[in-house]
Amino acid sequence: MSDSRLVYSTETGRIDTKEPKKEVESKVFKDGFVRIERQTKGRKGKGVMLVVGIDAQQHDLKKLAKTLKSKMGQGGALKDGVIEIQGDDREKLKQILETLKFKVKIAGG
């Protein structure tokens, strides 16, 4: 245990050695459509819907993810500029996004 990095000081408090958070770059499509994809890979067969193509600079993704999760009545997360919603009700998610004034396409199988 010879790791001698300073993590707390009585003068300044907690010392944060982590790098500052980077801006999240989300994949935005040229046609302006938001895509809803279905993914099961790496999730033990459980399906999630991925909302891809929302510009992070124009919209608050965290707030939008919270709104979508509450309106869908399902859990989810925001990871690397992609909103993940649990389950597989893409038509309902499409309707919710369209009421929020997004142009939406369902992508994949």
Biopython code that builds the backbone (N, CA, C, O; Angstrom):
import numpy as np
from Bio.PDB.StructureBuilder import StructureBuilder

atoms = [
    (1, "MET", "N", (0.815, -1.187, 0.000)),
    (1, "MET", "CA", (0.000, 0.000, 0.000)),
    (1, "MET", "C", (0.861, 1.254, 0.000)),
    (1, "MET", "O", (0.755, 2.094, 0.894)),
    (2, "SER", "N", (1.693, 1.368, -0.988)),
    (2, "SER", "CA", (2.560, 2.529, -1.072)),
    (2, "SER", "C", (1.981, 3.604, -1.983)),
    (2, "SER", "O", (2.694, 4.519, -2.394)),
    (3, "ASP", "N", (0.698, 3.499, -2.300)),
    (3, "ASP", "CA", (0.028, 4.496, -3.125)),
    (3, "ASP", "C", (-0.207, 5.734, -2.270)),
    (3, "ASP", "O", (-1.002, 5.692, -1.331)),
    (4, "SER", "N", (0.465, 6.819, -2.577)),
    (4, "SER", "CA", (0.415, 7.986, -1.707)),
    (4, "SER", "C", (-0.261, 9.186, -2.370)),
    (4, "SER", "O", (0.160, 10.327, -2.179)),
    (5, "ARG", "N", (-1.290, 8.926, -3.133)),
    (5, "ARG", "CA", (-1.963, 10.077, -3.736)),
    (5, "ARG", "C", (-2.931, 10.689, -2.728)),
    (5, "ARG", "O", (-3.535, 9.979, -1.923)),
    (6, "LEU", "N", (-3.070, 11.986, -2.780)),
    (6, "LEU", "CA", (-3.898, 12.738, -1.851)),
    (6, "LEU", "C", (-5.348, 12.732, -2.323)),
    (6, "LEU", "O", (-5.627, 13.098, -3.465)),
    (7, "VAL", "N", (-6.274, 12.322, -1.457)),
    (7, "VAL", "CA", (-7.683, 12.278, -1.828)),
    (7, "VAL", "C", (-8.525, 13.258, -1.009)),
    (7, "VAL", "O", (-9.643, 13.585, -1.408)),
    (8, "TYR", "N", (-8.010, 13.729, 0.126)),
    (8, "TYR", "CA", (-8.762, 14.652, 0.959)),
    (8, "TYR", "C", (-7.803, 15.558, 1.709)),
    (8, "TYR", "O", (-6.751, 15.123, 2.178)),
    (9, "SER", "N", (-8.176, 16.812, 1.813)),
    (9, "SER", "CA", (-7.392, 17.771, 2.564)),
    (9, "SER", "C", (-8.325, 18.523, 3.497)),
    (9, "SER", "O", (-9.444, 18.861, 3.112)),
    (10, "THR", "N", (-7.884, 18.788, 4.709)),
    (10, "THR", "CA", (-8.738, 19.506, 5.652)),
    (10, "THR", "C", (-8.932, 20.957, 5.230)),
    (10, "THR", "O", (-9.896, 21.597, 5.651)),
    (11, "GLU", "N", (-8.042, 21.480, 4.414)),
    (11, "GLU", "CA", (-8.175, 22.863, 3.949)),
    (11, "GLU", "C", (-9.159, 22.986, 2.787)),
    (11, "GLU", "O", (-9.993, 23.891, 2.770)),
    (12, "THR", "N", (-9.061, 22.073, 1.815)),
    (12, "THR", "CA", (-9.866, 22.214, 0.603)),
    (12, "THR", "C", (-10.959, 21.167, 0.468)),
    (12, "THR", "O", (-11.832, 21.308, -0.388)),
    (13, "GLY", "N", (-10.938, 20.129, 1.280)),
    (13, "GLY", "CA", (-11.940, 19.075, 1.173)),
    (13, "GLY", "C", (-11.497, 17.987, 0.211)),
    (13, "GLY", "O", (-10.304, 17.730, 0.054)),
    (14, "ARG", "N", (-12.472, 17.346, -0.435)),
    (14, "ARG", "CA", (-12.171, 16.241, -1.348)),
    (14, "ARG", "C", (-11.401, 16.760, -2.548)),
    (14, "ARG", "O", (-11.730, 17.803, -3.113)),
    (15, "ILE", "N", (-10.375, 16.020, -2.928)),
    (15, "ILE", "CA", (-9.564, 16.374, -4.081)),
    (15, "ILE", "C", (-9.943, 15.439, -5.220)),
    (15, "ILE", "O", (-9.761, 14.225, -5.135)),
    (16, "ASP", "N", (-10.467, 16.019, -6.271)),
    (16, "ASP", "CA", (-10.959, 15.249, -7.408)),
    (16, "ASP", "C", (-9.834, 15.114, -8.428)),
    (16, "ASP", "O", (-9.396, 16.102, -9.017)),
    (17, "THR", "N", (-9.376, 13.888, -8.629)),
    (17, "THR", "CA", (-8.298, 13.662, -9.586)),
    (17, "THR", "C", (-8.805, 13.156, -10.920)),
    (17, "THR", "O", (-8.016, 12.901, -11.830)),
    (18, "LYS", "N", (-10.102, 13.008, -11.044)),
    (18, "LYS", "CA", (-10.672, 12.527, -12.293)),
    (18, "LYS", "C", (-10.611, 13.622, -13.344)),
    (18, "LYS", "O", (-10.600, 14.813, -13.033)),
    (19, "GLU", "N", (-10.573, 13.188, -14.586)),
    (19, "GLU", "CA", (-10.581, 14.142, -15.681)),
    (19, "GLU", "C", (-11.974, 14.740, -15.814)),
    (19, "GLU", "O", (-12.963, 14.084, -15.487)),
    (20, "PRO", "N", (-12.062, 15.974, -16.288)),
    (20, "PRO", "CA", (-13.392, 16.556, -16.482)),
    (20, "PRO", "C", (-14.180, 15.777, -17.524)),
    (20, "PRO", "O", (-13.607, 15.194, -18.444)),
    (21, "LYS", "N", (-15.504, 15.774, -17.369)),
    (21, "LYS", "CA", (-16.345, 15.018, -18.287)),
    (21, "LYS", "C", (-16.300, 15.639, -19.675)),
    (21, "LYS", "O", (-16.316, 16.860, -19.833)),
    (22, "LYS", "N", (-16.245, 14.776, -20.668)),
    (22, "LYS", "CA", (-16.237, 15.239, -22.048)),
    (22, "LYS", "C", (-17.667, 15.444, -22.519)),
    (22, "LYS", "O", (-18.606, 14.847, -21.991)),
    (23, "GLU", "N", (-17.811, 16.294, -23.516)),
    (23, "GLU", "CA", (-19.116, 16.477, -24.133)),
    (23, "GLU", "C", (-19.481, 15.198, -24.881)),
    (23, "GLU", "O", (-18.645, 14.603, -25.561)),
    (24, "VAL", "N", (-20.726, 14.789, -24.748)),
    (24, "VAL", "CA", (-21.184, 13.575, -25.399)),
    (24, "VAL", "C", (-21.518, 13.895, -26.845)),
    (24, "VAL", "O", (-22.304, 14.800, -27.124)),
    (25, "GLU", "N", (-20.916, 13.145, -27.767)),
    (25, "GLU", "CA", (-21.233, 13.312, -29.172)),
    (25, "GLU", "C", (-22.200, 12.224, -29.576)),
    (25, "GLU", "O", (-21.855, 11.042, -29.577)),
    (26, "SER", "N", (-23.411, 12.621, -29.918)),
    (26, "SER", "CA", (-24.398, 11.642, -30.332)),
    (26, "SER", "C", (-24.403, 11.551, -31.850)),
    (26, "SER", "O", (-24.047, 12.502, -32.546)),
    (27, "LYS", "N", (-24.805, 10.407, -32.343)),
    (27, "LYS", "CA", (-24.867, 10.183, -33.779)),
    (27, "LYS", "C", (-26.129, 10.839, -34.321)),
    (27, "LYS", "O", (-27.238, 10.423, -33.986)),
    (28, "VAL", "N", (-25.969, 11.860, -35.154)),
    (28, "VAL", "CA", (-27.095, 12.570, -35.743)),
    (28, "VAL", "C", (-27.127, 12.245, -37.227)),
    (28, "VAL", "O", (-26.107, 12.345, -37.909)),
    (29, "PHE", "N", (-28.294, 11.857, -37.731)),
    (29, "PHE", "CA", (-28.433, 11.479, -39.126)),
    (29, "PHE", "C", (-28.717, 12.704, -39.987)),
    (29, "PHE", "O", (-29.352, 13.656, -39.532)),
    (30, "LYS", "N", (-28.244, 12.678, -41.227)),
    (30, "LYS", "CA", (-28.394, 13.817, -42.132)),
    (30, "LYS", "C", (-29.842, 14.088, -42.508)),
    (30, "LYS", "O", (-30.201, 15.230, -42.797)),
    (31, "ASP", "N", (-30.686, 13.046, -42.510)),
    (31, "ASP", "CA", (-32.076, 13.243, -42.911)),
    (31, "ASP", "C", (-32.933, 13.832, -41.783)),
    (31, "ASP", "O", (-34.104, 14.142, -42.002)),
    (32, "GLY", "N", (-32.366, 13.988, -40.579)),
    (32, "GLY", "CA", (-33.083, 14.608, -39.477)),
    (32, "GLY", "C", (-34.014, 13.678, -38.716)),
    (32, "GLY", "O", (-34.720, 14.118, -37.808)),
    (33, "PHE", "N", (-34.027, 12.402, -39.073)),
    (33, "PHE", "CA", (-34.896, 11.451, -38.394)),
    (33, "PHE", "C", (-34.208, 10.875, -37.166)),
    (33, "PHE", "O", (-32.990, 10.696, -37.139)),
    (34, "VAL", "N", (-35.017, 10.587, -36.149)),
    (34, "VAL", "CA", (-34.562, 9.866, -34.969)),
    (34, "VAL", "C", (-34.895, 8.409, -35.216)),
    (34, "VAL", "O", (-35.991, 8.102, -35.685)),
    (35, "ARG", "N", (-33.985, 7.510, -34.916)),
    (35, "ARG", "CA", (-34.199, 6.092, -35.168)),
    (35, "ARG", "C", (-34.440, 5.343, -33.859)),
    (35, "ARG", "O", (-33.795, 5.612, -32.846)),
    (36, "ILE", "N", (-35.375, 4.404, -33.899)),
    (36, "ILE", "CA", (-35.627, 3.517, -32.760)),
    (36, "ILE", "C", (-35.157, 2.136, -33.175)),
    (36, "ILE", "O", (-35.703, 1.538, -34.101)),
    (37, "GLU", "N", (-34.145, 1.634, -32.488)),
    (37, "GLU", "CA", (-33.585, 0.320, -32.786)),
    (37, "GLU", "C", (-33.894, -0.630, -31.645)),
    (37, "GLU", "O", (-34.131, -0.209, -30.513)),
    (38, "ARG", "N", (-33.889, -1.908, -31.956)),
    (38, "ARG", "CA", (-34.079, -2.929, -30.925)),
    (38, "ARG", "C", (-32.763, -3.678, -30.774)),
    (38, "ARG", "O", (-32.118, -4.012, -31.768)),
    (39, "GLN", "N", (-32.364, -3.941, -29.530)),
    (39, "GLN", "CA", (-31.092, -4.619, -29.298)),
    (39, "GLN", "C", (-31.239, -5.630, -28.172)),
    (39, "GLN", "O", (-31.829, -5.338, -27.132)),
    (40, "THR", "N", (-30.693, -6.826, -28.391)),
    (40, "THR", "CA", (-30.676, -7.844, -27.343)),
    (40, "THR", "C", (-29.255, -8.305, -27.055)),
    (40, "THR", "O", (-29.026, -9.038, -26.092)),
    (41, "LYS", "N", (-28.318, -7.896, -27.861)),
    (41, "LYS", "CA", (-26.935, -8.355, -27.744)),
    (41, "LYS", "C", (-26.330, -7.958, -26.386)),
    (41, "LYS", "O", (-26.350, -6.790, -25.999)),
    (42, "GLY", "N", (-25.801, -8.947, -25.685)),
    (42, "GLY", "CA", (-25.140, -8.694, -24.410)),
    (42, "GLY", "C", (-26.107, -8.430, -23.265)),
    (42, "GLY", "O", (-25.701, -7.910, -22.226)),
    (43, "ARG", "N", (-27.366, -8.774, -23.435)),
    (43, "ARG", "CA", (-28.369, -8.491, -22.407)),
    (43, "ARG", "C", (-29.118, -9.742, -21.980)),
    (43, "ARG", "O", (-30.222, -9.655, -21.444)),
    (44, "LYS", "N", (-28.526, -10.898, -22.214)),
    (44, "LYS", "CA", (-29.103, -12.189, -21.834)),
    (44, "LYS", "C", (-30.497, -12.389, -22.430)),
    (44, "LYS", "O", (-31.387, -12.930, -21.775)),
    (45, "GLY", "N", (-30.677, -11.951, -23.671)),
    (45, "GLY", "CA", (-31.934, -12.140, -24.370)),
    (45, "GLY", "C", (-32.991, -11.092, -24.095)),
    (45, "GLY", "O", (-34.028, -11.074, -24.758)),
    (46, "LYS", "N", (-32.753, -10.223, -23.134)),
    (46, "LYS", "CA", (-33.714, -9.162, -22.831)),
    (46, "LYS", "C", (-33.574, -8.052, -23.873)),
    (46, "LYS", "O", (-32.465, -7.629, -24.199)),
    (47, "GLY", "N", (-34.690, -7.598, -24.378)),
    (47, "GLY", "CA", (-34.657, -6.573, -25.409)),
    (47, "GLY", "C", (-34.741, -5.171, -24.842)),
    (47, "GLY", "O", (-35.431, -4.926, -23.852)),
    (48, "VAL", "N", (-34.034, -4.253, -25.479)),
    (48, "VAL", "CA", (-34.141, -2.835, -25.161)),
    (48, "VAL", "C", (-34.322, -2.068, -26.464)),
    (48, "VAL", "O", (-33.904, -2.513, -27.533)),
    (49, "MET", "N", (-34.947, -0.923, -26.349)),
    (49, "MET", "CA", (-35.108, -0.033, -27.490)),
    (49, "MET", "C", (-34.086, 1.080, -27.360)),
    (49, "MET", "O", (-33.948, 1.683, -26.296)),
    (50, "LEU", "N", (-33.371, 1.351, -28.439)),
    (50, "LEU", "CA", (-32.370, 2.407, -28.453)),
    (50, "LEU", "C", (-32.901, 3.572, -29.267)),
    (50, "LEU", "O", (-33.311, 3.390, -30.413)),
    (51, "VAL", "N", (-32.898, 4.755, -28.698)),
    (51, "VAL", "CA", (-33.301, 5.967, -29.408)),
    (51, "VAL", "C", (-32.018, 6.673, -29.828)),
    (51, "VAL", "O", (-31.285, 7.201, -28.992)),
    (52, "VAL", "N", (-31.754, 6.677, -31.139)),
    (52, "VAL", "CA", (-30.498, 7.174, -31.688)),
    (52, "VAL", "C", (-30.784, 8.335, -32.630)),
    (52, "VAL", "O", (-31.782, 8.320, -33.351)),
    (53, "GLY", "N", (-29.918, 9.340, -32.626)),
    (53, "GLY", "CA", (-30.009, 10.414, -33.606)),
    (53, "GLY", "C", (-30.542, 11.714, -33.051)),
    (53, "GLY", "O", (-30.876, 12.610, -33.826)),
    (54, "ILE", "N", (-30.637, 11.855, -31.743)),
    (54, "ILE", "CA", (-31.081, 13.123, -31.148)),
    (54, "ILE", "C", (-29.838, 13.958, -30.856)),
    (54, "ILE", "O", (-28.896, 13.488, -30.218)),
    (55, "ASP", "N", (-29.850, 15.192, -31.327)),
    (55, "ASP", "CA", (-28.708, 16.081, -31.150)),
    (55, "ASP", "C", (-28.605, 16.512, -29.681)),
    (55, "ASP", "O", (-29.522, 17.129, -29.138)),
    (56, "ALA", "N", (-27.495, 16.184, -29.061)),
    (56, "ALA", "CA", (-27.302, 16.481, -27.638)),
    (56, "ALA", "C", (-27.132, 17.973, -27.388)),
    (56, "ALA", "O", (-27.343, 18.439, -26.269)),
    (57, "GLN", "N", (-26.756, 18.725, -28.412)),
    (57, "GLN", "CA", (-26.566, 20.161, -28.229)),
    (57, "GLN", "C", (-27.892, 20.917, -28.272)),
    (57, "GLN", "O", (-28.003, 22.001, -27.697)),
    (58, "GLN", "N", (-28.895, 20.362, -28.943)),
    (58, "GLN", "CA", (-30.183, 21.028, -29.051)),
    (58, "GLN", "C", (-31.181, 20.562, -27.983)),
    (58, "GLN", "O", (-32.096, 21.306, -27.628)),
    (59, "HIS", "N", (-31.014, 19.351, -27.477)),
    (59, "HIS", "CA", (-31.966, 18.780, -26.531)),
    (59, "HIS", "C", (-31.241, 18.281, -25.289)),
    (59, "HIS", "O", (-30.102, 17.820, -25.367)),
    (60, "ASP", "N", (-31.903, 18.375, -24.155)),
    (60, "ASP", "CA", (-31.376, 17.840, -22.906)),
    (60, "ASP", "C", (-31.715, 16.344, -22.866)),
    (60, "ASP", "O", (-32.844, 15.962, -22.557)),
    (61, "LEU", "N", (-30.724, 15.508, -23.183)),
    (61, "LEU", "CA", (-30.970, 14.071, -23.293)),
    (61, "LEU", "C", (-31.382, 13.457, -21.964)),
    (61, "LEU", "O", (-32.195, 12.533, -21.934)),
    (62, "LYS", "N", (-30.836, 13.953, -20.880)),
    (62, "LYS", "CA", (-31.173, 13.405, -19.566)),
    (62, "LYS", "C", (-32.657, 13.640, -19.249)),
    (62, "LYS", "O", (-33.350, 12.743, -18.770)),
    (63, "LYS", "N", (-33.120, 14.844, -19.521)),
    (63, "LYS", "CA", (-34.520, 15.185, -19.270)),
    (63, "LYS", "C", (-35.435, 14.411, -20.212)),
    (63, "LYS", "O", (-36.495, 13.936, -19.806)),
    (64, "LEU", "N", (-35.022, 14.288, -21.468)),
    (64, "LEU", "CA", (-35.819, 13.550, -22.447)),
    (64, "LEU", "C", (-35.908, 12.075, -22.080)),
    (64, "LEU", "O", (-36.973, 11.468, -22.203)),
    (65, "ALA", "N", (-34.804, 11.496, -21.632)),
    (65, "ALA", "CA", (-34.804, 10.087, -21.222)),
    (65, "ALA", "C", (-35.756, 9.875, -20.051)),
    (65, "ALA", "O", (-36.488, 8.887, -20.015)),
    (66, "LYS", "N", (-35.748, 10.790, -19.105)),
    (66, "LYS", "CA", (-36.641, 10.676, -17.949)),
    (66, "LYS", "C", (-38.098, 10.753, -18.385)),
    (66, "LYS", "O", (-38.939, 10.001, -17.892)),
    (67, "THR", "N", (-38.395, 11.661, -19.311)),
    (67, "THR", "CA", (-39.763, 11.802, -19.819)),
    (67, "THR", "C", (-40.212, 10.530, -20.528)),
    (67, "THR", "O", (-41.320, 10.044, -20.301)),
    (68, "LEU", "N", (-39.348, 9.992, -21.388)),
    (68, "LEU", "CA", (-39.699, 8.783, -22.134)),
    (68, "LEU", "C", (-39.919, 7.598, -21.198)),
    (68, "LEU", "O", (-40.874, 6.839, -21.367)),
    (69, "LYS", "N", (-39.038, 7.440, -20.213)),
    (69, "LYS", "CA", (-39.181, 6.321, -19.274)),
    (69, "LYS", "C", (-40.484, 6.418, -18.492)),
    (69, "LYS", "O", (-41.150, 5.408, -18.267)),
    (70, "SER", "N", (-40.852, 7.630, -18.075)),
    (70, "SER", "CA", (-42.077, 7.768, -17.291)),
    (70, "SER", "C", (-43.316, 7.558, -18.154)),
    (70, "SER", "O", (-44.284, 6.948, -17.699)),
    (71, "LYS", "N", (-43.304, 8.051, -19.392)),
    (71, "LYS", "CA", (-44.464, 7.873, -20.266)),
    (71, "LYS", "C", (-44.605, 6.428, -20.732)),
    (71, "LYS", "O", (-45.717, 5.954, -20.963)),
    (72, "MET", "N", (-43.487, 5.732, -20.869)),
    (72, "MET", "CA", (-43.524, 4.324, -21.264)),
    (72, "MET", "C", (-43.838, 3.428, -20.066)),
    (72, "MET", "O", (-44.333, 2.314, -20.234)),
    (73, "GLY", "N", (-43.554, 3.910, -18.872)),
    (73, "GLY", "CA", (-43.768, 3.097, -17.679)),
    (73, "GLY", "C", (-42.739, 1.994, -17.553)),
    (73, "GLY", "O", (-43.019, 0.928, -17.007)),
    (74, "GLN", "N", (-41.541, 2.257, -18.062)),
    (74, "GLN", "CA", (-40.473, 1.258, -18.058)),
    (74, "GLN", "C", (-39.162, 1.914, -17.664)),
    (74, "GLN", "O", (-39.029, 3.138, -17.675)),
    (75, "GLY", "N", (-38.204, 1.077, -17.317)),
    (75, "GLY", "CA", (-36.893, 1.574, -16.942)),
    (75, "GLY", "C", (-36.053, 1.861, -18.162)),
    (75, "GLY", "O", (-36.463, 1.606, -19.295)),
    (76, "GLY", "N", (-34.885, 2.390, -17.920)),
    (76, "GLY", "CA", (-33.985, 2.681, -19.017)),
    (76, "GLY", "C", (-32.762, 3.421, -18.521)),
    (76, "GLY", "O", (-32.530, 3.543, -17.318)),
    (77, "ALA", "N", (-31.976, 3.918, -19.481)),
    (77, "ALA", "CA", (-30.741, 4.612, -19.135)),
    (77, "ALA", "C", (-30.325, 5.509, -20.291)),
    (77, "ALA", "O", (-30.849, 5.406, -21.401)),
    (78, "LEU", "N", (-29.377, 6.385, -20.010)),
    (78, "LEU", "CA", (-28.758, 7.218, -21.028)),
    (78, "LEU", "C", (-27.283, 6.861, -21.050)),
    (78, "LEU", "O", (-26.577, 7.083, -20.066)),
    (79, "LYS", "N", (-26.811, 6.311, -22.162)),
    (79, "LYS", "CA", (-25.417, 5.893, -22.269)),
    (79, "LYS", "C", (-24.829, 6.397, -23.577)),
    (79, "LYS", "O", (-25.317, 6.061, -24.656)),
    (80, "ASP", "N", (-23.790, 7.197, -23.480)),
    (80, "ASP", "CA", (-23.048, 7.693, -24.643)),
    (80, "ASP", "C", (-23.939, 8.368, -25.685)),
    (80, "ASP", "O", (-23.764, 8.144, -26.883)),
    (81, "GLY", "N", (-24.879, 9.178, -25.249)),
    (81, "GLY", "CA", (-25.736, 9.903, -26.168)),
    (81, "GLY", "C", (-26.854, 9.086, -26.774)),
    (81, "GLY", "O", (-27.538, 9.551, -27.686)),
    (82, "VAL", "N", (-27.054, 7.861, -26.276)),
    (82, "VAL", "CA", (-28.121, 6.987, -26.761)),
    (82, "VAL", "C", (-29.059, 6.699, -25.597)),
    (82, "VAL", "O", (-28.619, 6.304, -24.517)),
    (83, "ILE", "N", (-30.350, 6.900, -25.824)),
    (83, "ILE", "CA", (-31.342, 6.628, -24.786)),
    (83, "ILE", "C", (-31.781, 5.178, -24.912)),
    (83, "ILE", "O", (-32.206, 4.744, -25.983)),
    (84, "GLU", "N", (-31.680, 4.428, -23.820)),
    (84, "GLU", "CA", (-32.100, 3.033, -23.790)),
    (84, "GLU", "C", (-33.381, 2.934, -22.967)),
    (84, "GLU", "O", (-33.446, 3.425, -21.840)),
    (85, "ILE", "N", (-34.401, 2.290, -23.544)),
    (85, "ILE", "CA", (-35.659, 2.054, -22.852)),
    (85, "ILE", "C", (-35.887, 0.549, -22.835)),
    (85, "ILE", "O", (-35.784, -0.103, -23.874)),
    (86, "GLN", "N", (-36.192, -0.004, -21.679)),
    (86, "GLN", "CA", (-36.395, -1.448, -21.572)),
    (86, "GLN", "C", (-37.688, -1.862, -22.249)),
    (86, "GLN", "O", (-38.642, -1.088, -22.325)),
    (87, "GLY", "N", (-37.706, -3.088, -22.739)),
    (87, "GLY", "CA", (-38.908, -3.629, -23.363)),
    (87, "GLY", "C", (-38.851, -3.559, -24.879)),
    (87, "GLY", "O", (-37.813, -3.247, -25.463)),
    (88, "ASP", "N", (-39.996, -3.857, -25.512)),
    (88, "ASP", "CA", (-40.048, -3.861, -26.973)),
    (88, "ASP", "C", (-41.415, -3.375, -27.456)),
    (88, "ASP", "O", (-42.152, -4.117, -28.107)),
    (89, "ASP", "N", (-41.741, -2.144, -27.137)),
    (89, "ASP", "CA", (-42.974, -1.539, -27.614)),
    (89, "ASP", "C", (-42.601, -0.316, -28.440)),
    (89, "ASP", "O", (-42.845, 0.823, -28.042)),
    (90, "ARG", "N", (-41.998, -0.580, -29.609)),
    (90, "ARG", "CA", (-41.463, 0.500, -30.432)),
    (90, "ARG", "C", (-42.548, 1.406, -30.997)),
    (90, "ARG", "O", (-42.314, 2.600, -31.188)),
    (91, "GLU", "N", (-43.716, 0.867, -31.264)),
    (91, "GLU", "CA", (-44.800, 1.692, -31.810)),
    (91, "GLU", "C", (-45.252, 2.743, -30.792)),
    (91, "GLU", "O", (-45.485, 3.898, -31.147)),
    (92, "LYS", "N", (-45.373, 2.340, -29.540)),
    (92, "LYS", "CA", (-45.761, 3.288, -28.482)),
    (92, "LYS", "C", (-44.683, 4.351, -28.309)),
    (92, "LYS", "O", (-44.994, 5.533, -28.158)),
    (93, "LEU", "N", (-43.419, 3.938, -28.331)),
    (93, "LEU", "CA", (-42.312, 4.876, -28.202)),
    (93, "LEU", "C", (-42.294, 5.845, -29.384)),
    (93, "LEU", "O", (-42.016, 7.032, -29.214)),
    (94, "LYS", "N", (-42.589, 5.341, -30.572)),
    (94, "LYS", "CA", (-42.638, 6.194, -31.758)),
    (94, "LYS", "C", (-43.719, 7.255, -31.608)),
    (94, "LYS", "O", (-43.490, 8.420, -31.931)),
    (95, "GLN", "N", (-44.889, 6.866, -31.124)),
    (95, "GLN", "CA", (-45.982, 7.819, -30.939)),
    (95, "GLN", "C", (-45.620, 8.892, -29.915)),
    (95, "GLN", "O", (-45.939, 10.066, -30.103)),
    (96, "ILE", "N", (-44.963, 8.495, -28.848)),
    (96, "ILE", "CA", (-44.565, 9.452, -27.815)),
    (96, "ILE", "C", (-43.555, 10.451, -28.386)),
    (96, "ILE", "O", (-43.668, 11.653, -28.147)),
    (97, "LEU", "N", (-42.573, 9.959, -29.134)),
    (97, "LEU", "CA", (-41.574, 10.855, -29.725)),
    (97, "LEU", "C", (-42.198, 11.784, -30.764)),
    (97, "LEU", "O", (-41.791, 12.939, -30.890)),
    (98, "GLU", "N", (-43.182, 11.283, -31.507)),
    (98, "GLU", "CA", (-43.845, 12.133, -32.496)),
    (98, "GLU", "C", (-44.668, 13.232, -31.831)),
    (98, "GLU", "O", (-44.773, 14.332, -32.373)),
    (99, "THR", "N", (-45.254, 12.953, -30.661)),
    (99, "THR", "CA", (-45.971, 14.005, -29.948)),
    (99, "THR", "C", (-45.014, 15.049, -29.388)),
    (99, "THR", "O", (-45.413, 16.181, -29.113)),
    (100, "LEU", "N", (-43.734, 14.662, -29.216)),
    (100, "LEU", "CA", (-42.705, 15.603, -28.764)),
    (100, "LEU", "C", (-42.035, 16.304, -29.945)),
    (100, "LEU", "O", (-40.985, 16.926, -29.782)),
    (101, "LYS", "N", (-42.641, 16.206, -31.141)),
    (101, "LYS", "CA", (-42.216, 16.901, -32.365)),
    (101, "LYS", "C", (-40.918, 16.375, -32.968)),
    (101, "LYS", "O", (-40.150, 17.143, -33.548)),
    (102, "PHE", "N", (-40.664, 15.067, -32.838)),
    (102, "PHE", "CA", (-39.522, 14.440, -33.502)),
    (102, "PHE", "C", (-40.007, 13.696, -34.732)),
    (102, "PHE", "O", (-41.119, 13.167, -34.743)),
    (103, "LYS", "N", (-39.178, 13.652, -35.770)),
    (103, "LYS", "CA", (-39.447, 12.790, -36.922)),
    (103, "LYS", "C", (-38.794, 11.452, -36.614)),
    (103, "LYS", "O", (-37.596, 11.396, -36.334)),
    (104, "VAL", "N", (-39.581, 10.360, -36.665)),
    (104, "VAL", "CA", (-39.116, 9.079, -36.158)),
    (104, "VAL", "C", (-39.222, 8.000, -37.219)),
    (104, "VAL", "O", (-40.189, 7.947, -37.979)),
    (105, "LYS", "N", (-38.209, 7.138, -37.259)),
    (105, "LYS", "CA", (-38.225, 5.926, -38.078)),
    (105, "LYS", "C", (-37.897, 4.747, -37.169)),
    (105, "LYS", "O", (-37.096, 4.864, -36.241)),
    (106, "ILE", "N", (-38.536, 3.603, -37.453)),
    (106, "ILE", "CA", (-38.196, 2.377, -36.741)),
    (106, "ILE", "C", (-37.158, 1.647, -37.575)),
    (106, "ILE", "O", (-37.403, 1.323, -38.737)),
    (107, "ALA", "N", (-36.008, 1.391, -36.987)),
    (107, "ALA", "CA", (-34.898, 0.775, -37.705)),
    (107, "ALA", "C", (-34.675, -0.644, -37.205)),
    (107, "ALA", "O", (-34.945, -0.950, -36.044)),
    (108, "GLY", "N", (-34.192, -1.490, -38.065)),
    (108, "GLY", "CA", (-33.853, -2.853, -37.684)),
    (108, "GLY", "C", (-35.075, -3.750, -37.601)),
    (108, "GLY", "O", (-36.190, -3.357, -37.944)),
    (109, "GLY", "N", (-34.828, -4.986, -37.129)),
    (109, "GLY", "CA", (-35.906, -5.978, -37.096)),
    (109, "GLY", "C", (-36.533, -6.050, -35.820)),
    (109, "GLY", "O", (-37.459, -6.838, -35.631)),
]
sb = StructureBuilder()
sb.init_structure("model")
sb.init_model(0)
sb.init_chain("A")
sb.init_seg("    ")
for serial, (resi, resn, name, xyz) in enumerate(atoms, 1):
    if name == "N":
        sb.init_residue(resn, " ", resi, " ")
    sb.init_atom(name, np.array(xyz, "f"), 0.0, 1.0, " ", f" {name:<3s}", serial, name[0])
structure = sb.get_structure()
